[in-house]
Amino acid sequence: MEDEDAPPAKRLKSNACQRCRKRKQKCDDQRPCANCTRSHQQCIDPPSIVEFQSHGYVTHDSLGRLADIASLEERITRLEESHVGQDHESHRRLPLVPASLSWANAASPFAIISSVRQSAQVLGPTVTSPALDPGDSLSASEREALFSLYIEKVHSRYPFLRMYHLQQGLSTYPAFFCNLVYAIGLLLSSNGHARTSRYGQQDYYDAAVTHQLSAVFAQSDRLLHIQAHLLLSMHALFSPSTEGVISAASTTMRFCVMAQLHLADAEPPSTDIASKVLIQMRRRIFWSAYTLDRTVSAVFDIPFCIPDSQVTVKLFANIDDGKLETCCEDAFPNDPPSFPGLTDVSAAMHVVYCRQIQSEILNTTLHRDFQISMDTHHRWRFRVIEKLDKWRSLCHRYADKQVINFSNSEWLHMIYNYSLAMLYQPTRRTASEAAGDWTVKACTQALLIFRKFQRQRPLTDLWLGLIAQFKCGVALLYCYFATSPEQRSPTYDSLDVSEAVRACSITLSLLAERWPQSKCLRDAFDILAREIPLFEPGGVAATTKNKRHMRSESAESLREIMPNLELLVVNRSTMRMLHEMITNDFARSTASLTNLTGNDTNTTKHSATANTAGNIGSRCSGVIEDFFQPYIPQYILFDNIPGSID
């Protein structure tokens, strides 16, 4: 019999491998262990404390923190690998993330940035990585190609960096900016998985965020911090994460507001040429953040971070980046005048103004009383359309029809139709009226133009572009779902509609190959395209013989993927349309409804409600127009837009 007073047997010391320790998994102490073998990962013995201390940059007190850091980084890396489908063979580096960061927040890159700020203060700017900078291995041709991709597809719309100085090595930008530009350039490649001679985009991203970002935040320059946030936001735009994009936009704009970049009276005094250049850069940084914020708000139909009525800073001058100092010197002490021709920031200025117009639309459609007092009135829409038409005419003066990029006239026409689609949010009550006609026209053109771009040149598609295409496709099909055949205008009979539906299906399929997590968007749209009839054979008389609702198996398939759609799409109006198409019957003719209800009480009641809403709108229209910001803000006039000078 064993002695009851004997001390318990000591547990054998675990010899878990490095990967199992990071992931806090049970290791069988074999080499390779079962976990690493099953995951096809390299099984490495854990480093001893002596090995860590020999590098001189880790103390015994911070060893536990670094272990948790490594665990979080491994989880984030595996999540990114499962989403993108890449096989990363490079070793994961240790980011400066505190152990207190939860897993939900750790998945967001901007949670990591916040933690880097804190860790830079705790550990100091001397914490560096012994790893080599992957940017040093780039050849001159590779560096030039990556910079060109970034300038063409990012800087042309978001000119918040001195790209001429960065590319020529004339600036004091930390290495973080170059490596992240290289990472974005590789994301902008045709398939998003390109590599340089030795490294992939994830390696450059890891080097920038893990090792070099803390050095940026250790500096006292607040503009440099915001530029780092903006550059990380650009990386998020081309990464498959709705949460990441929304977080990037809101975080960046919040830091701009904290630095008071939106206020004209907060600009530094113009004492010399350098201060003039600084003012222009402040404006470029703010309006880039503004464009990002409005773009995200327009796609996901969410409120923006700062209202236009609180923005007083002027738009930046239309000057080439390489000539900014010269123009400021020539105009000193006045602001440098805008060049009347095309520059490398002209497209960005046009985009800013378009986002201004979309901001006005959102400021109206997101109002709490929109459905009651404004949806049935069209005067505000006509004023917005007039501004959109003038914007498009100014843009086309300097549009390049020979180059397929964001200054091309076709791309501008697509953004124009996106804006038109924002004017209406069709419902079962309004789809048979102007809301349906406008939505069908605008969405059809937007889908066809986007597909045309894909055929002519494999453009790198933003995650927001994918969501916008899905949103347009759903709205287009919803108009046919909510409108009975005899109520449809000639717009519904256009042959372009069926071609647009096909184009949207192809677009979503192609992008699903690049971003596997977007397959639910492709599957949902394909189900809707099969179930929603665009043209019913046999005319109106034959509609009573056709199906009146979605098949049960299709509806069940959509219900299964609705949780994933809600996470990716977010847009409340789009999700409402999806829900209605799943649960409700197709629109019936007036005669069918009368036979079904026995009277037209509902119709009469509906008309009375509409009239009441119209009367409310008439009484409140003056108040609403005074409440919202001016339709043409004083700080951004047509005279400031390149091309407005005859």
C-alpha positions in Angstrom: 0.0 0.0 0.0 1.4 3.4 -0.9 2.2 5.9 1.8 -0.6 8.5 1.9 1.8 11.1 3.4 4.3 10.8 0.5 4.6 13.9 -1.7 3.0 13.6 -5.1 5.1 12.5 -8.0 6.7 15.3 -9.9 5.4 15.9 -13.4 7.9 15.2 -16.1 9.2 18.3 -17.7 7.7 18.8 -21.2 10.1 19.1 -24.1 7.4 20.7 -26.4 8.6 22.0 -29.8 8.7 25.7 -30.5 5.5 25.7 -32.6 3.4 23.8 -30.0 4.6 26.2 -27.3 3.7 29.2 -29.4 0.2 27.8 -30.1 -0.1 26.4 -26.5 -0.9 22.9 -27.9 0.0 19.6 -26.2 3.1 18.2 -27.8 4.0 14.5 -27.9 7.8 15.5 -27.5 8.6 13.6 -30.7 10.7 15.1 -33.5 8.8 15.8 -35.7 5.8 15.9 -33.4 2.3 14.9 -34.5 1.0 18.4 -34.6 3.7 19.7 -36.9 3.5 16.6 -39.1 -0.2 17.0 -39.5 0.1 20.7 -40.4 3.1 20.1 -42.7 5.2 22.5 -40.7 8.8 22.4 -39.6 9.3 21.0 -36.1 12.0 23.0 -34.2 13.2 22.6 -30.6 12.5 25.5 -28.4 15.3 28.0 -27.8 16.8 28.1 -24.3 16.8 31.2 -22.1 20.6 31.4 -22.6 20.1 31.7 -26.4 17.6 34.5 -26.0 19.8 36.4 -23.6 22.9 36.0 -25.8 21.3 38.4 -28.4 21.2 41.2 -25.8 17.7 42.5 -26.7 15.5 40.3 -24.5 15.5 40.2 -20.7 14.2 37.5 -18.4 11.2 39.7 -17.5 10.1 40.1 -21.1 10.6 36.5 -22.1 7.0 35.6 -21.2 5.7 38.5 -23.1 7.6 37.5 -26.2 6.3 34.0 -26.0 2.7 35.3 -26.0 3.7 37.7 -28.8 4.9 34.8 -30.9 1.7 32.8 -30.2 -0.4 35.7 -31.4 1.7 36.2 -34.5 1.5 32.5 -35.4 -2.3 32.6 -35.1 -2.6 35.7 -37.3 -0.2 34.2 -39.8 -2.2 31.0 -40.1 -5.4 32.9 -40.4 -4.0 34.9 -43.3 -2.6 31.8 -44.9 -6.0 30.0 -44.7 -7.7 33.1 -46.3 -5.2 33.8 -49.1 -4.1 30.2 -49.7 -0.4 30.9 -49.7 2.3 28.6 -48.5 4.7 30.8 -46.6 8.1 29.2 -46.2 9.7 32.2 -44.4 10.1 32.2 -40.6 7.5 34.2 -38.7 9.0 37.1 -36.9 7.9 38.4 -33.5 5.7 41.5 -33.5 5.5 43.9 -30.6 2.1 42.9 -29.4 1.3 42.7 -25.7 0.0 39.5 -24.1 -3.1 41.2 -23.0 -4.4 41.6 -26.6 -7.4 39.4 -27.1 -7.6 37.0 -30.1 -10.5 38.9 -31.6 -8.6 42.1 -31.6 -5.4 40.5 -32.7 -6.9 39.5 -36.0 -7.2 43.2 -36.8 -4.0 44.8 -38.1 -4.9 48.1 -36.5 -5.1 46.4 -33.1 -1.5 45.4 -33.7 -0.6 49.0 -34.6 -2.1 50.2 -31.3 -0.1 47.7 -29.5 3.1 48.6 -31.3 2.6 52.2 -30.1 2.4 50.9 -26.5 5.3 48.5 -26.9 7.5 51.2 -28.5 7.0 53.2 -25.3 7.6 50.2 -23.0 10.6 48.6 -24.7 12.0 51.8 -26.3 13.1 52.4 -29.9 16.3 50.3 -29.4 14.4 47.1 -29.8 15.4 46.0 -33.3 15.4 42.7 -35.2 18.6 40.9 -36.0 17.0 39.8 -39.3 18.1 41.4 -42.5 15.9 43.9 -44.3 14.3 42.1 -47.3 14.2 45.3 -49.3 18.0 45.2 -49.5 17.8 42.1 -51.7 15.8 43.9 -54.4 17.4 44.6 -57.8 17.0 48.0 -59.3 14.5 46.7 -61.9 12.4 45.0 -59.2 12.3 48.1 -57.1 11.4 50.2 -60.1 8.5 47.9 -61.0 7.1 47.8 -57.5 7.2 51.6 -57.2 5.6 52.0 -60.6 2.7 49.7 -59.6 2.1 51.6 -56.4 2.3 55.0 -58.1 -0.2 54.0 -60.8 -2.8 52.2 -58.7 -2.5 53.8 -55.3 -0.6 57.1 -55.3 -2.8 58.3 -58.2 -5.7 58.5 -55.8 -4.1 58.7 -52.4 -1.1 61.1 -52.8 -0.1 61.2 -49.1 3.5 60.3 -49.6 6.3 62.2 -51.3 6.8 59.4 -53.8 9.3 61.2 -55.9 11.5 61.7 -52.9 10.9 58.2 -51.6 11.7 56.6 -54.9 14.8 58.7 -55.6 16.1 58.2 -52.0 15.9 62.0 -51.3 13.8 61.7 -48.2 14.3 60.6 -44.6 11.4 58.1 -44.6 12.1 55.1 -42.4 12.6 51.7 -44.0 9.0 50.8 -43.0 7.6 52.9 -45.8 9.7 51.2 -48.6 9.0 47.7 -47.4 5.3 48.3 -47.2 5.3 49.9 -50.6 7.0 46.7 -51.9 4.4 44.6 -50.1 1.5 46.6 -51.7 3.2 46.4 -55.1 3.3 42.7 -54.9 -0.4 42.6 -53.9 -1.1 44.7 -56.9 0.4 42.0 -59.2 -2.0 40.1 -61.5 -2.6 37.3 -59.1 -1.7 38.8 -55.8 0.8 36.0 -55.0 3.9 37.3 -56.9 7.3 37.2 -55.4 10.6 39.0 -55.9 13.7 37.0 -56.5 13.8 35.9 -52.8 10.8 37.2 -50.9 7.0 37.4 -51.1 4.7 40.2 -50.1 4.1 38.7 -46.6 7.9 38.9 -45.9 8.0 42.6 -46.7 4.8 43.2 -44.7 6.2 41.3 -41.7 9.5 43.2 -41.9 7.6 46.6 -42.0 5.0 45.9 -39.3 7.0 43.6 -37.0 10.4 45.3 -36.9 10.2 48.8 -38.4 6.8 50.2 -37.4 7.9 50.8 -33.8 10.7 53.0 -35.0 8.1 55.2 -36.9 6.0 55.6 -33.8 9.0 56.3 -31.6 9.5 59.6 -33.6 7.6 62.7 -32.6 6.4 63.6 -36.1 2.6 63.2 -36.0 2.3 63.5 -39.8 4.7 60.6 -40.1 2.4 58.5 -37.8 -0.6 59.3 -40.0 1.2 58.5 -43.1 2.1 55.1 -41.6 -1.6 54.6 -40.8 -2.6 55.5 -44.4 0.0 53.2 -45.9 -1.3 50.3 -43.8 -4.8 51.3 -44.9 -3.7 50.9 -48.5 -2.5 47.4 -47.7 -5.8 46.7 -46.1 -7.7 47.8 -49.2 -6.1 45.0 -51.3 -6.5 42.4 -48.5 -9.7 40.3 -48.1 -11.0 41.7 -44.8 -14.1 43.9 -44.4 -13.4 44.4 -40.7 -9.8 45.4 -41.5 -10.8 48.0 -44.2 -13.4 49.6 -42.0 -11.1 49.7 -39.0 -8.3 51.2 -41.2 -10.5 54.0 -42.5 -12.0 55.0 -39.1 -8.6 54.8 -37.3 -6.8 56.8 -39.9 -9.4 59.6 -39.9 -9.5 59.7 -36.2 -5.8 60.4 -36.0 -6.2 63.1 -38.6 -8.9 64.8 -36.5 -6.6 64.5 -33.4 -3.9 66.3 -35.4 -6.5 68.9 -36.5 -5.7 68.4 -40.2 -9.3 69.1 -41.0 -9.1 72.7 -39.7 -7.7 75.5 -41.8 -6.9 77.7 -38.8 -4.7 74.8 -37.3 -2.3 75.0 -40.2 1.2 76.2 -39.3 2.2 79.8 -40.2 3.7 80.4 -43.6 7.2 81.6 -42.5 9.3 80.0 -45.2 9.3 77.6 -48.1 9.4 74.5 -45.9 6.3 75.6 -44.1 4.5 76.0 -47.4 5.5 72.5 -48.4 4.4 71.2 -45.0 0.9 72.8 -45.4 0.5 71.2 -48.8 1.5 67.8 -47.4 -1.0 68.2 -44.5 -3.7 68.8 -47.0 -2.7 65.9 -49.1 -2.7 63.6 -46.1 -6.1 64.8 -44.8 -7.9 64.6 -48.2 -6.4 61.1 -48.8 -7.8 60.0 -45.4 -11.1 61.7 -46.3 -11.3 59.9 -49.7 -10.7 56.6 -47.9 -13.3 57.3 -45.3 -16.0 58.3 -47.8 -15.2 55.3 -50.0 -15.6 52.8 -47.2 -18.8 54.6 -46.0 -20.3 54.5 -49.5 -19.6 50.8 -50.1 -20.8 49.6 -46.7 -23.5 52.3 -46.2 -22.2 53.3 -42.8 -21.8 56.8 -41.3 -18.5 58.6 -42.0 -16.2 59.7 -39.3 -16.4 63.5 -39.6 -19.2 65.5 -41.2 -18.4 67.8 -44.1 -19.7 70.8 -42.2 -16.7 70.5 -39.8 -14.1 70.4 -42.5 -12.6 73.8 -43.3 -9.1 73.0 -44.8 -8.6 73.7 -48.4 -7.9 71.2 -51.1 -4.3 70.6 -52.0 -2.8 72.3 -55.1 -2.7 70.6 -58.5 1.1 70.3 -58.6 3.5 67.4 -59.5 5.2 65.9 -56.5 8.6 66.6 -57.8 7.8 70.3 -58.5 6.2 71.1 -55.1 9.2 72.9 -53.6 9.8 75.0 -56.7 6.2 76.1 -57.0 6.0 77.0 -53.3 9.1 79.0 -53.7 7.9 80.9 -56.7 4.5 81.7 -55.1 5.8 82.5 -51.6 4.4 84.0 -49.4 1.1 83.0 -51.1 -0.2 79.5 -51.7 1.1 77.9 -54.8 -1.4 78.1 -57.7 -2.8 74.9 -59.2 -1.4 73.9 -62.6 -4.1 74.1 -65.3 -3.1 70.8 -66.8 -2.7 67.2 -65.9 -0.4 66.3 -63.0 0.2 63.2 -60.9 -2.4 64.4 -58.3 -5.1 65.5 -60.8 -6.9 62.2 -60.6 -6.8 62.3 -56.8 -8.5 65.8 -56.9 -11.2 64.5 -59.1 -11.8 61.5 -56.8 -12.0 63.8 -53.8 -14.7 65.8 -55.4 -16.7 62.7 -56.3 -16.4 61.5 -52.7 -17.8 64.9 -51.7 -20.9 64.3 -53.7 -21.3 60.8 -52.4 -20.9 62.2 -48.9 -23.9 64.4 -49.5 -25.9 61.5 -50.7 -25.0 59.4 -47.6 -25.7 62.4 -45.4 -29.2 62.3 -46.7 -29.9 58.6 -47.1 -28.5 57.8 -43.6 -30.7 60.4 -41.9 -33.1 58.9 -39.4 -36.1 60.5 -41.2 -35.1 59.7 -44.7 -37.8 57.1 -45.3 -40.5 59.4 -43.9 -39.7 62.8 -45.3 -37.1 62.7 -48.0 -37.3 59.4 -50.0 -40.4 60.5 -51.9 -38.9 63.9 -53.0 -36.6 64.2 -55.9 -35.4 67.8 -55.8 -32.3 67.0 -53.8 -31.5 64.1 -56.2 -31.8 66.4 -59.2 -29.3 68.8 -57.6 -26.9 65.9 -56.9 -27.2 64.6 -60.5 -26.4 68.1 -61.8 -23.2 68.1 -59.8 -22.3 64.6 -60.9 -22.8 65.6 -64.5 -20.6 68.6 -64.1 -18.0 66.5 -62.3 -17.9 64.0 -65.1 -17.5 66.6 -67.8 -14.6 68.1 -66.0 -12.9 64.8 -65.4 -13.3 63.7 -69.0 -11.3 66.7 -70.2 -8.2 65.1 -68.8 -9.2 61.5 -69.0 -6.7 59.2 -70.7 -8.5 56.8 -73.0 -5.3 55.0 -74.0 -4.4 53.8 -70.5 -6.6 51.4 -68.5 -6.2 52.9 -65.1 -8.1 55.1 -62.6 -7.8 58.2 -64.8 -9.5 56.4 -67.7 -12.8 57.8 -68.8 -14.5 54.4 -68.5 -13.5 54.1 -64.9 -14.8 57.6 -64.2 -18.1 56.6 -65.8 -18.3 53.5 -63.6 -17.8 55.7 -60.5 -20.5 58.0 -61.9 -22.9 55.1 -62.1 -22.0 53.9 -58.6 -23.0 57.3 -57.3 -26.3 57.2 -59.2 -27.1 53.9 -57.6 -26.6 55.4 -54.2 -29.5 57.9 -54.8 -32.2 55.3 -54.4 -32.6 52.3 -52.1 -35.4 50.4 -53.9 -38.1 48.7 -51.8 -41.2 46.7 -52.8 -43.1 49.9 -52.7 -40.7 52.1 -54.8 -39.1 49.5 -57.1 -41.9 50.0 -59.7 -41.3 53.7 -59.7 -38.3 55.9 -60.4 -36.2 54.0 -57.8 -36.4 50.9 -59.9 -35.5 52.6 -63.2 -32.5 54.5 -61.8 -31.2 51.4 -60.0 -31.5 49.1 -63.1 -29.8 51.7 -65.3 -27.0 52.5 -62.9 -26.2 49.0 -61.8 -26.3 47.6 -65.3 -23.7 50.1 -66.5 -21.5 49.7 -63.4 -21.4 45.9 -63.8 -20.7 46.0 -67.5 -17.9 48.6 -67.2 -16.2 46.7 -64.4 -16.2 43.5 -66.5 -14.9 45.4 -69.5 -11.9 46.5 -67.4 -11.2 42.9 -66.4 -11.2 41.8 -70.0 -9.0 44.5 -71.3 -6.4 44.3 -68.6 -6.2 42.2 -65.4 -6.6 45.1 -63.0 -5.9 44.4 -59.4 -9.3 44.6 -57.7 -9.8 46.2 -54.3 -11.8 44.3 -51.7 -14.2 47.2 -51.8 -14.7 46.7 -55.6 -15.7 43.1 -55.0 -18.3 44.2 -52.4 -19.6 47.0 -54.7 -20.1 44.6 -57.5 -22.0 42.2 -55.3 -24.1 45.1 -54.0 -25.0 46.3 -57.5 -25.8 42.7 -58.7 -28.2 42.2 -55.8 -29.9 45.5 -56.2 -30.4 44.8 -59.9 -32.0 41.4 -59.3 -34.1 42.8 -56.5 -35.7 45.3 -58.8 -37.0 42.4 -60.9 -38.0 40.5 -57.8 -40.0 43.5 -56.4 -41.6 44.6 -59.7 -44.4 42.7 -61.5 -43.9 42.3 -65.3 -46.7 44.7 -66.2 -45.3 47.4 -64.0 -41.9 47.4 -65.5 -40.7 50.2 -67.7 -38.9 49.7 -71.0 -35.6 50.0 -69.0 -36.3 46.5 -67.7 -36.5 45.1 -71.2 -32.9 46.1 -72.1 -30.7 43.2 -73.3 -27.9 44.8 -71.4 -29.5 43.6 -68.2 -29.0 39.9 -68.8 -25.4 40.6 -69.9 -24.8 42.6 -66.8 -26.0 39.7 -64.6 -23.7 37.4 -66.5 -20.8 39.9 -66.1 -21.4 40.1 -62.4 -21.4 36.3 -62.0 -18.1 36.1 -63.9 -16.5 38.9 -61.9 -17.4 37.3 -58.6 -16.2 33.9 -59.8 -12.8 35.3 -60.8 -12.3 37.2 -57.6 -13.4 34.1 -55.6 -10.4 32.3 -57.0 -8.1 35.0 -55.6 -10.0 35.4 -52.3 -11.5 32.0 -51.2 -13.4 33.6 -48.3 -15.5 35.5 -50.9 -16.9 32.3 -52.4 -20.1 32.9 -50.4 -20.7 36.1 -52.5 -20.3 34.2 -55.7 -22.6 31.3 -54.5 -25.3 33.7 -53.2 -25.4 35.7 -56.5 -25.5 32.5 -58.6 -28.5 31.3 -56.6 -30.3 34.6 -57.0 -29.5 34.7 -60.8 -31.0 31.3 -61.2 -34.1 32.0 -59.1 -35.0 35.6 -60.1 -36.5 35.6 -63.6 -35.5 38.6 -65.7 -37.9 37.9 -68.6 -41.0 35.8 -68.2 -42.0 33.9 -71.4 -45.5 34.2 -72.5 -46.2 37.7 -71.3 -48.2 38.8 -68.3 -50.9 36.3 -68.9 -48.4 33.5 -68.3 -47.2 34.8 -65.0 -49.8 33.0 -63.0 -48.4 29.7 -64.2 -44.8 30.6 -63.2 -43.3 30.1 -59.8 -44.1 32.8 -57.3 -41.3 32.4 -54.8 -37.8 31.0 -54.5 -37.4 27.3 -54.4 -37.1 25.9 -50.8 -33.7 24.3 -51.4 -32.3 27.6 -52.8 -33.7 29.6 -50.0 -32.2 27.2 -47.5 -28.8 27.4 -49.2 -28.9 31.2 -48.9 -29.9 31.1 -45.2 -26.9 28.9 -44.5 -24.4 31.5 -45.9 -26.3 34.6 -44.6 -24.1 34.8 -41.5 -20.9 35.0 -43.7 -22.6 37.5 -46.0 -23.4 39.8 -43.1 -19.8 39.8 -42.0 -18.5 40.6 -45.5 -21.2 42.9 -47.0 -22.3 44.8 -43.9 -24.5 47.0 -46.1 -27.9 47.1 -44.4 -29.9 47.8 -47.6 -28.3 44.9 -49.5 -28.9 42.5 -46.6 -32.5 43.6 -46.5 -33.0 42.9 -50.2 -31.4 39.4 -49.7 -33.7 38.6 -46.8 -36.8 39.7 -48.7 -35.9 37.6 -51.8 -35.4 34.6 -49.5 -38.6 34.9 -47.5 -41.2 36.8 -49.6 -43.0 36.0 -52.8 -42.2 37.6 -56.1 -44.2 40.7 -57.0 -47.6 40.0 -58.3 -49.8 42.0 -60.6 -52.4 44.4 -59.3 -55.2 42.1 -60.4 -53.7 39.2 -58.5 -53.4 41.2 -55.4 -57.0 42.4 -55.6 -58.2 38.9 -56.0 -56.1 37.7 -53.2 -57.2 40.4 -50.6 -60.7 40.9 -51.9 -60.4 44.7 -51.9 -57.8 47.4 -52.4 -57.7 48.6 -48.8 -54.0 48.0 -48.5 -53.3 49.9 -51.6 -55.5 52.8 -50.5 -53.8 52.9 -47.1 -50.4 52.7 -48.8 -51.3 55.7 -51.0 -52.5 57.7 -48.0 -49.2 57.0 -46.2 -47.3 58.1 -49.2 -49.3 61.3 -49.5 -48.8 62.0 -45.8 -45.1 61.5 -46.2 -45.1 63.8 -49.1 -46.8 66.5 -47.1 -44.3 66.1 -44.3 -41.5 66.4 -46.7 -43.0 69.6 -48.1 -43.2 71.1 -44.7 -39.8 70.0 -43.6 -37.8 70.4 -46.8 -36.5 73.9 -45.9 -35.4 72.7 -42.5 -33.7 69.6 -43.9 -31.8 71.6 -46.5 -30.6 74.0 -43.8 -29.6 71.1 -41.5 -27.3 69.4 -44.0 -24.1 70.9 -45.2 -24.1 73.0 -48.4 -24.2 71.1 -51.6 -21.2 73.0 -52.9 -18.9 73.5 -49.9 -17.0 76.8 -49.9 -13.7 75.1 -49.5 -13.9 73.0 -52.7 -15.2 74.8 -55.8 -15.2 73.8 -59.4 -12.5 76.4 -60.0 -10.1 74.3 -58.0 -10.7 71.2 -60.0 -8.1 70.6 -62.8 -9.8 71.0 -66.1 -12.2 73.8 -65.0 -10.0 76.4 -66.6 -10.8 76.9 -70.3 
